[in-house]
């Protein structure tokens, strides 16, 4: 049997692979600490769970509209119209099986075979594979994303751009001036933009994450905003994400979804509605405060290690330190050895297009963070001391 050459060319998700390997080792009896997970370690807030239970008892268990229940789409449109000061309506919203699904729908709806799409480094592991699976060609800037790189890419025929702030894997957030410069450069091109804002509420700086639409609202017609309830409300397993974009792009995304997965889980949608409507803001704030405190803890612990160099993340729940003990690095091999020898799971930077780095999640208990950093430092000293 012959299989799809396109699909065979895709790389497996390094984050899911390593997390799965860590779980298998733990299941076999190994003492494993995982700082690899991209999900909160808190239970879903009770008001959200209660909304789901009520939906079950009310018999809301059948198919819904493929793009989501009207109540949720309307609530999302209202929330983001207020947030971005842009008028979005329910027809601009598609509710999907997680933000990742929304990204796939949008990318496949925008790309024609051979289209080139700009992906700033470090990028989330799935972006290049999503582009390739849609027949596109990932393009990576020669340096960190800036107006010059955007204009150069446009001159070279790049048709689209993916932005992700706060960044996974680094937690980086551009300043207002940096974001304005990016928005001004994009406005000089014909590129479409997908802004992956899934970590938008996990911010440790004053104010919100600057957004290209804050500075260039006219870009709304060719921008898709993607977010969801998974990270902010500890709802990763509920699988609800959503996108907001122009009515045509939203319609095409919805048609694709209708012919692939149809609607997201009905019960999850009613649970997400409670989150979007603000029924769990107290719990949201408590989780946010915990992440901020854990960020400060892991930064303090890692600052004592001379073999690592890092910037303090402004958002998300990841650290992305650079290995500086020697000049040659294979971060995948490093992470495999770290897991085997010390029982610590972290993600190699090569998966994010940044060789020589590793990603650590601080969506973990204080105890696991302390023990994880201890194991990492012990491994570094043992690996590079000879």
Protein Blocks (a to p, Z undefined) as FASTA:
>chain_A
ZZdfklmmpccdfklmmmmmmmmmmmnopacddfkbccdfbdcdfklmmmmmmmmmnopa
bccdfkbpfklmmmmmmmmmmmnopacdfklpccdebjklmmmmmmmmmpcghiacdddd
dddfklmmmmmmnopacdddfbdcdfklmmmmmmnopabdcddddddfkopacdfklmmm
mmmmmmmpmbdcdddfklmmmccbecjdddfklmmmmlmmmcccdddjklmnopmknopa
dddddfklmmmmmmmmmmmnmpadfklmmmmmmmmnopammmmmmmmmmmmmmmmmmmmm
mmmpmkbccdddfbhjbdcdddfkbmbdcfklmmmmmmmmnopacddfklnopghiacdd
fbbcfklmmmmmmmmmmmmmmmmmZZ
